[in-house]
Amino acid sequence: MHEYPLSIVDHFGFRKFVNGLQPLFKMVTRNTIKSDIFKIYELEKDKTIFILEYFSYRISLTTDM
């Protein structure tokens, strides 16, 4: 939502804040989060490619950067 970097999960203040919200929550490292994000991305990419190959429709993709 706010586009904070993944490294925020390694900051002491953030960990203290999360612990105050839910002491039983197990924090993970940014490398774990990064790995999970890439796994989800690859899975969704493969599903999208499968869908696009299955149907014979034409599509147009536009991005705004």
Summary of the structure (lengths in Angstrom):
residues: 65
radius of gyration: 18.1
end to end distance: 16.8
largest distance: 52.5
contacts: 97
relative contact order: 0.09
helix: 62%
strand: 0%
